[in-house]
Structures are given as structure tokens and as C-alpha cells.
Amino acid sequence: MSAIIEIKNVTKEFKVLNRREGLKGSLRDLFSRDYKTVRAVDNISMTIEQGEIVGYLGPNGAGKSTTIKMMTGVLEPTSGEILIGGGVPYQNRTKNAQEIGVVFSRTSIRSPMRTMRG
């Protein structure tokens, strides 16, 4: 069998504003250039062969969704290489989207009384 998904040494970093507390801090943040770098995915590698069934598990904040977004072409990795079916997902996102299926959902916990009232 051949690899349908190849992920080699992939890292994704985001630049995030350092936020200050309180109203004064919020006002200062409007004009701030004080950023920090957050590493969402840290040097992962995997190969998935055609026909394999795989579960991608981990705790909240582990980078699962970020990895999937890179695999679908929504995000570009900071470093490393991703090949899906031999192609780079973010270079031809439309073609990649025609070949794969991904569902993201957000669930929220509501009290039963609130749900019944609307």
C-alpha cells in the first residue's frame, strides 16, 4: 500500500497579543505591539496508508484541530511538510476539498431549563 497522508516535522506557531488586565490594560492593548509566539503544533510526523482507519486523540489544546486545518489547507504550517494524496493542501485548497471530507462542530453545554425556554 502507499501513503495517502504524509506529515513530516510539522510545526504551527501563532503570534498572539500579550493582554493586560483591567480597563486601563484593555485600552493600552489597543495600541500595543507586545506579542508572544504560541506553538500550537510542535514537530509532529505521521504516515497514513491508504485504507487505514485512524483516530487522532489528545487533550484540549493539544493541536488536533490545528493539524486537521493544516491537512485541509485552511492553515499553512510554519515549518515542515504535509502531503495529502501527493499534493500540498494549502497550494490547491479547492482540489483538496473535493477529495476529502471534514466536519468540525462546536458543542455548548446548556442547562435543560434554558433549552426549554429558548
Backbone as JSON Lines, residues from 0, in Angstrom:
{"i":0,"aa":"M","n":[0.83,-1.19,0.0],"ca":[0.0,0.0,0.0],"c":[0.87,1.25,0.0]}
{"i":1,"aa":"S","n":[0.28,2.36,-0.45],"ca":[1.03,3.61,-0.49],"c":[0.45,4.61,0.51]}
{"i":2,"aa":"A","n":[1.32,5.52,0.96],"ca":[0.89,6.54,1.92],"c":[-0.03,7.54,1.23]}
{"i":3,"aa":"I","n":[-1.18,7.76,1.81],"ca":[-2.12,8.74,1.27],"c":[-1.97,10.08,2.01]}
{"i":4,"aa":"I","n":[-1.5,10.0,3.27],"ca":[-1.24,11.2,4.07],"c":[0.17,11.09,4.64]}
{"i":5,"aa":"E","n":[0.97,12.12,4.39],"ca":[2.32,12.19,4.95],"c":[2.5,13.53,5.64]}
{"i":6,"aa":"I","n":[2.85,13.48,6.89],"ca":[3.12,14.69,7.68],"c":[4.53,14.54,8.23]}
{"i":7,"aa":"K","n":[5.4,15.48,7.89],"ca":[6.8,15.38,8.28],"c":[7.24,16.63,9.02]}
{"i":8,"aa":"N","n":[7.57,16.46,10.3],"ca":[8.14,17.53,11.13],"c":[7.36,18.83,11.05]}
{"i":9,"aa":"V","n":[6.04,18.75,11.21],"ca":[5.17,19.92,11.06],"c":[5.05,20.68,12.38]}
{"i":10,"aa":"T","n":[5.2,21.98,12.29],"ca":[5.04,22.89,13.41],"c":[4.15,24.03,12.96]}
{"i":11,"aa":"K","n":[3.29,24.5,13.86],"ca":[2.46,25.68,13.58],"c":[2.53,26.61,14.78]}
{"i":12,"aa":"E","n":[2.92,27.85,14.51],"ca":[3.01,28.87,15.54],"c":[2.1,30.04,15.19]}
{"i":13,"aa":"F","n":[1.54,30.66,16.23],"ca":[0.68,31.83,16.08],"c":[1.27,32.98,16.88]}
{"i":14,"aa":"K","n":[1.12,34.17,16.36],"ca":[1.53,35.39,17.06],"c":[0.31,35.92,17.8]}
{"i":15,"aa":"V","n":[0.41,36.05,19.13],"ca":[-0.73,36.43,19.97],"c":[-0.36,37.65,20.81]}
{"i":16,"aa":"L","n":[-1.3,38.59,20.92],"ca":[-1.09,39.8,21.71],"c":[-1.02,39.46,23.2]}
{"i":17,"aa":"N","n":[0.0,39.99,23.88],"ca":[0.08,39.87,25.34],"c":[-0.96,40.81,25.93]}
{"i":18,"aa":"R","n":[-1.98,40.27,26.57],"ca":[-3.08,41.09,27.09],"c":[-2.81,41.5,28.54]}
{"i":19,"aa":"R","n":[-3.22,42.73,28.85],"ca":[-3.09,43.24,30.21],"c":[-4.46,43.18,30.9]}
{"i":20,"aa":"E","n":[-4.46,43.2,32.22],"ca":[-5.7,43.12,32.99],"c":[-6.34,44.48,33.16]}
{"i":21,"aa":"G","n":[-7.65,44.48,33.35],"ca":[-8.4,45.69,33.69],"c":[-8.71,46.59,32.51]}
{"i":22,"aa":"L","n":[-9.46,47.65,32.81],"ca":[-9.87,48.6,31.77],"c":[-8.68,49.36,31.2]}
{"i":23,"aa":"K","n":[-7.78,49.81,32.08],"ca":[-6.58,50.51,31.61],"c":[-5.74,49.61,30.71]}
{"i":24,"aa":"G","n":[-5.62,48.35,31.13],"ca":[-4.86,47.39,30.34],"c":[-5.48,47.17,28.97]}
{"i":25,"aa":"S","n":[-6.81,47.09,28.93],"ca":[-7.51,46.91,27.65],"c":[-7.27,48.08,26.73]}
{"i":26,"aa":"L","n":[-7.3,49.3,27.27],"ca":[-7.04,50.49,26.46],"c":[-5.6,50.5,25.94]}
{"i":27,"aa":"R","n":[-4.66,50.13,26.78],"ca":[-3.25,50.07,26.37],"c":[-3.04,49.0,25.3]}
{"i":28,"aa":"D","n":[-3.81,47.89,25.4],"ca":[-3.68,46.81,24.42],"c":[-4.09,47.26,23.02]}
{"i":29,"aa":"L","n":[-4.98,48.26,22.93],"ca":[-5.4,48.75,21.62],"c":[-4.22,49.28,20.8]}
{"i":30,"aa":"F","n":[-3.22,49.82,21.5],"ca":[-2.06,50.43,20.83],"c":[-0.78,49.64,21.04]}
{"i":31,"aa":"S","n":[-0.89,48.45,21.59],"ca":[0.27,47.65,21.94],"c":[0.84,46.89,20.75]}
{"i":32,"aa":"R","n":[2.11,46.68,20.78],"ca":[2.79,45.83,19.81],"c":[3.54,44.7,20.55]}
{"i":33,"aa":"D","n":[3.05,44.4,21.76],"ca":[3.69,43.4,22.6],"c":[3.06,42.03,22.33]}
{"i":34,"aa":"Y","n":[3.72,41.24,21.49],"ca":[3.2,39.93,21.09],"c":[4.07,38.81,21.64]}
{"i":35,"aa":"K","n":[3.46,37.63,21.76],"ca":[4.22,36.43,22.1],"c":[3.89,35.37,21.06]}
{"i":36,"aa":"T","n":[4.77,34.41,20.9],"ca":[4.56,33.33,19.95],"c":[4.07,32.1,20.7]}
{"i":37,"aa":"V","n":[2.95,31.54,20.22],"ca":[2.38,30.34,20.82],"c":[2.52,29.21,19.82]}
{"i":38,"aa":"R","n":[3.09,28.1,20.26],"ca":[3.26,26.93,19.39],"c":[2.07,25.99,19.6]}
{"i":39,"aa":"A","n":[1.22,25.88,18.57],"ca":[0.01,25.05,18.66],"c":[0.31,23.6,18.3]}
{"i":40,"aa":"V","n":[1.21,23.39,17.34],"ca":[1.61,22.05,16.92],"c":[3.13,22.04,16.95]}
{"i":41,"aa":"D","n":[3.7,21.02,17.58],"ca":[5.15,21.0,17.81],"c":[5.81,19.77,17.19]}
{"i":42,"aa":"N","n":[6.28,19.93,15.96],"ca":[7.13,18.94,15.3],"c":[6.5,17.54,15.26]}
{"i":43,"aa":"I","n":[5.34,17.42,14.63],"ca":[4.69,16.11,14.52],"c":[4.98,15.47,13.17]}
{"i":44,"aa":"S","n":[5.01,14.17,13.16],"ca":[5.2,13.39,11.93],"c":[4.3,12.17,12.0]}
{"i":45,"aa":"M","n":[3.69,11.83,10.85],"ca":[2.9,10.59,10.77],"c":[2.7,10.25,9.3]}
{"i":46,"aa":"T","n":[2.49,8.98,9.06],"ca":[2.17,8.49,7.73],"c":[0.94,7.61,7.85]}
{"i":47,"aa":"I","n":[-0.04,7.86,7.0],"ca":[-1.26,7.06,7.0],"c":[-1.4,6.42,5.62]}
{"i":48,"aa":"E","n":[-1.48,5.11,5.62],"ca":[-1.58,4.36,4.38],"c":[-3.01,4.34,3.87]}
{"i":49,"aa":"Q","n":[-3.17,4.16,2.59],"ca":[-4.5,4.06,2.0],"c":[-5.25,2.88,2.63]}
{"i":50,"aa":"G","n":[-6.51,3.12,3.03],"ca":[-7.33,2.08,3.63],"c":[-7.26,2.0,5.14]}
{"i":51,"aa":"E","n":[-6.3,2.69,5.76],"ca":[-6.19,2.68,7.22],"c":[-7.31,3.5,7.86]}
{"i":52,"aa":"I","n":[-7.72,3.09,9.03],"ca":[-8.67,3.86,9.84],"c":[-7.88,4.36,11.04]}
{"i":53,"aa":"V","n":[-7.93,5.67,11.27],"ca":[-7.08,6.29,12.29],"c":[-7.91,7.19,13.19]}
{"i":54,"aa":"G","n":[-7.61,7.19,14.47],"ca":[-8.19,8.13,15.43],"c":[-7.09,9.09,15.87]}
{"i":55,"aa":"Y","n":[-7.41,10.35,15.94],"ca":[-6.44,11.37,16.33],"c":[-6.91,11.98,17.64]}
{"i":56,"aa":"L","n":[-6.35,11.51,18.75],"ca":[-6.84,11.84,20.08],"c":[-5.82,12.66,20.86]}
{"i":57,"aa":"G","n":[-6.33,13.44,21.79],"ca":[-5.46,14.2,22.68],"c":[-6.29,15.16,23.52]}
{"i":58,"aa":"P","n":[-5.69,15.73,24.55],"ca":[-6.41,16.65,25.43],"c":[-6.69,17.98,24.72]}
{"i":59,"aa":"N","n":[-7.58,18.78,25.32],"ca":[-7.85,20.12,24.79],"c":[-6.55,20.9,24.7]}
{"i":60,"aa":"G","n":[-6.37,21.61,23.6],"ca":[-5.17,22.43,23.42],"c":[-3.98,21.67,22.89]}
{"i":61,"aa":"A","n":[-4.16,20.41,22.5],"ca":[-3.03,19.6,22.04],"c":[-2.66,19.88,20.57]}
{"i":62,"aa":"G","n":[-3.54,20.56,19.82],"ca":[-3.23,20.88,18.43],"c":[-3.94,20.0,17.42]}
{"i":63,"aa":"K","n":[-4.93,19.25,17.86],"ca":[-5.65,18.34,16.94],"c":[-6.35,19.11,15.82]}
{"i":64,"aa":"S","n":[-7.15,20.1,16.19],"ca":[-7.89,20.88,15.19],"c":[-6.94,21.66,14.29]}
{"i":65,"aa":"T","n":[-5.88,22.19,14.84],"ca":[-4.91,22.92,14.04],"c":[-4.27,22.0,13.02]}
{"i":66,"aa":"T","n":[-3.96,20.77,13.41],"ca":[-3.38,19.8,12.48],"c":[-4.36,19.48,11.36]}
{"i":67,"aa":"I","n":[-5.62,19.26,11.7],"ca":[-6.64,18.96,10.69],"c":[-6.8,20.15,9.75]}
{"i":68,"aa":"K","n":[-6.79,21.35,10.28],"ca":[-6.91,22.55,9.44],"c":[-5.73,22.67,8.48]}
{"i":69,"aa":"M","n":[-4.55,22.27,8.92],"ca":[-3.39,22.28,8.01],"c":[-3.55,21.19,6.94]}
{"i":70,"aa":"M","n":[-4.11,20.04,7.34],"ca":[-4.31,18.95,6.38],"c":[-5.37,19.3,5.33]}
{"i":71,"aa":"T","n":[-6.32,20.16,5.68],"ca":[-7.37,20.55,4.73],"c":[-6.98,21.78,3.92]}
{"i":72,"aa":"G","n":[-5.89,22.42,4.27],"ca":[-5.43,23.59,3.53],"c":[-5.94,24.9,4.07]}
{"i":73,"aa":"V","n":[-6.68,24.88,5.17],"ca":[-7.18,26.11,5.79],"c":[-6.02,26.91,6.38]}
{"i":74,"aa":"L","n":[-5.05,26.21,6.98],"ca":[-3.86,26.84,7.54],"c":[-2.62,26.29,6.86]}
{"i":75,"aa":"E","n":[-1.59,27.12,6.79],"ca":[-0.29,26.7,6.26],"c":[0.64,26.46,7.44]}
{"i":76,"aa":"P","n":[1.37,25.35,7.42],"ca":[2.3,25.1,8.54],"c":[3.4,26.15,8.6]}
{"i":77,"aa":"T","n":[3.88,26.43,9.8],"ca":[5.02,27.32,9.97],"c":[6.27,26.65,9.43]}
{"i":78,"aa":"S","n":[6.39,25.36,9.69],"ca":[7.51,24.58,9.14],"c":[7.07,23.14,8.95]}
{"i":79,"aa":"G","n":[7.83,22.41,8.17],"ca":[7.52,21.01,7.9],"c":[6.78,20.84,6.58]}
{"i":80,"aa":"E","n":[6.34,19.61,6.33],"ca":[5.72,19.3,5.05],"c":[4.49,18.41,5.26]}
{"i":81,"aa":"I","n":[3.41,18.74,4.55],"ca":[2.19,17.93,4.56],"c":[1.85,17.59,3.12]}
{"i":82,"aa":"L","n":[1.67,16.29,2.86],"ca":[1.23,15.83,1.55],"c":[-0.03,15.0,1.73]}
{"i":83,"aa":"I","n":[-1.09,15.38,1.03],"ca":[-2.35,14.65,1.05],"c":[-2.58,14.15,-0.39]}
{"i":84,"aa":"G","n":[-2.53,12.86,-0.57],"ca":[-2.68,12.31,-1.92],"c":[-1.6,12.8,-2.86]}
{"i":85,"aa":"G","n":[-0.43,13.09,-2.34],"ca":[0.7,13.55,-3.15],"c":[0.74,15.05,-3.38]}
{"i":86,"aa":"G","n":[-0.29,15.79,-2.93],"ca":[-0.33,17.24,-3.12],"c":[-0.22,18.0,-1.82]}
{"i":87,"aa":"V","n":[0.17,19.26,-1.94],"ca":[0.28,20.14,-0.78],"c":[-1.08,20.83,-0.59]}
{"i":88,"aa":"P","n":[-1.76,20.59,0.54],"ca":[-3.15,21.04,0.71],"c":[-3.39,22.54,0.52]}
{"i":89,"aa":"Y","n":[-2.53,23.4,1.09],"ca":[-2.8,24.83,1.03],"c":[-2.48,25.44,-0.33]}
{"i":90,"aa":"Q","n":[-1.75,24.71,-1.18],"ca":[-1.43,25.24,-2.51],"c":[-2.59,25.08,-3.49]}
{"i":91,"aa":"N","n":[-3.42,24.06,-3.3],"ca":[-4.58,23.88,-4.16],"c":[-5.75,23.43,-3.28]}
{"i":92,"aa":"R","n":[-6.24,24.37,-2.49],"ca":[-7.26,24.06,-1.49],"c":[-8.56,23.56,-2.11]}
{"i":93,"aa":"T","n":[-8.97,24.11,-3.24],"ca":[-10.23,23.71,-3.87],"c":[-10.18,22.25,-4.31]}
{"i":94,"aa":"K","n":[-9.11,21.86,-4.97],"ca":[-8.97,20.46,-5.42],"c":[-8.91,19.53,-4.21]}
{"i":95,"aa":"N","n":[-8.18,19.93,-3.19],"ca":[-8.06,19.13,-1.97],"c":[-9.44,18.94,-1.32]}
{"i":96,"aa":"A","n":[-10.24,20.01,-1.28],"ca":[-11.57,19.94,-0.65],"c":[-12.5,18.98,-1.39]}
{"i":97,"aa":"Q","n":[-12.3,18.81,-2.69],"ca":[-13.13,17.89,-3.47],"c":[-12.8,16.43,-3.17]}
{"i":98,"aa":"E","n":[-11.61,16.19,-2.65],"ca":[-11.14,14.83,-2.41],"c":[-11.34,14.35,-0.98]}
{"i":99,"aa":"I","n":[-11.57,15.26,-0.04],"ca":[-11.65,14.89,1.37],"c":[-12.96,15.38,1.98]}
{"i":100,"aa":"G","n":[-13.24,14.93,3.18],"ca":[-14.4,15.4,3.93],"c":[-14.01,15.59,5.38]}
{"i":101,"aa":"V","n":[-14.33,16.75,5.94],"ca":[-14.02,17.04,7.33],"c":[-15.22,17.77,7.93]}
{"i":102,"aa":"V","n":[-15.59,17.41,9.14],"ca":[-16.68,18.08,9.84],"c":[-16.13,18.6,11.17]}
{"i":103,"aa":"F","n":[-16.3,19.89,11.39],"ca":[-15.96,20.49,12.67],"c":[-17.26,20.86,13.35]}
{"i":104,"aa":"S","n":[-17.36,20.61,14.65],"ca":[-18.56,21.03,15.35],"c":[-18.17,21.69,16.66]}
{"i":105,"aa":"R","n":[-18.99,22.61,17.05],"ca":[-18.83,23.25,18.37],"c":[-20.02,22.82,19.19]}
{"i":106,"aa":"T","n":[-19.75,22.32,20.37],"ca":[-20.84,21.96,21.26],"c":[-20.8,22.89,22.45]}
{"i":107,"aa":"S","n":[-21.95,23.26,22.92],"ca":[-22.01,24.08,24.12],"c":[-22.91,23.38,25.12]}
{"i":108,"aa":"I","n":[-22.59,23.54,26.36],"ca":[-23.37,22.91,27.43],"c":[-24.38,23.94,27.91]}
{"i":109,"aa":"R","n":[-25.64,23.57,27.85],"ca":[-26.71,24.45,28.31],"c":[-27.52,23.71,29.37]}
{"i":110,"aa":"S","n":[-28.04,24.48,30.27],"ca":[-28.9,23.84,31.27],"c":[-30.21,23.45,30.61]}
{"i":111,"aa":"P","n":[-30.85,22.36,31.08],"ca":[-32.12,21.92,30.48],"c":[-33.21,22.99,30.53]}
{"i":112,"aa":"M","n":[-33.25,23.78,31.6],"ca":[-34.28,24.81,31.72],"c":[-34.08,25.88,30.66]}
{"i":113,"aa":"R","n":[-32.86,26.26,30.41],"ca":[-32.58,27.29,29.42],"c":[-32.95,26.8,28.02]}
{"i":114,"aa":"T","n":[-32.69,25.56,27.73],"ca":[-33.02,24.99,26.43],"c":[-34.52,24.97,26.21]}
{"i":115,"aa":"M","n":[-35.28,24.63,27.25],"ca":[-36.73,24.55,27.12],"c":[-37.36,25.93,26.91]}
{"i":116,"aa":"R","n":[-36.77,26.95,27.49],"ca":[-37.34,28.3,27.38],"c":[-36.91,29.0,26.1]}
{"i":117,"aa":"G","n":[-35.85,28.53,25.46],"ca":[-35.4,29.17,24.23],"c":[-34.27,30.0,24.49]}
